[in-house]
Amino acid sequence: MKGHVRKRSDKWCFVLDLGKDETTGKRQQKWFSGFTTKKEAEKAMAEKIVLVRKQKNECT
C-alpha cells in the first residue's frame, strides 16, 4: 500500500492508494486531512496503513 503527504493551504494531509476496485477497475483512494505539521500527518499515515493492512488480512 502506498501513500503520500502534501500541504494544502496551511494544513497537511495524506492520501492512501487502496488499489483497484474489483468490480469497476477504478483506482481507490482515501484522503485524510487537517494535520498541523508534516510529521503529524506522516505518523497518522503510517498508523492508518498498519490498520488497513490488518483489516485486509482479517478479510482473507
Number of C-alpha atoms within 10 A of each C-alpha: 10 11 17 13 18 14 16 11 6 9 14 20 22 21 17 19 15 16 13 12 10 8 6 7 9 10 11 11 13 10 12 15 15 14 17 13 13 16 12 13 24 19 10 15 21 11 11 15 17 11 11 14 12 11 11 9 8 8 6 5
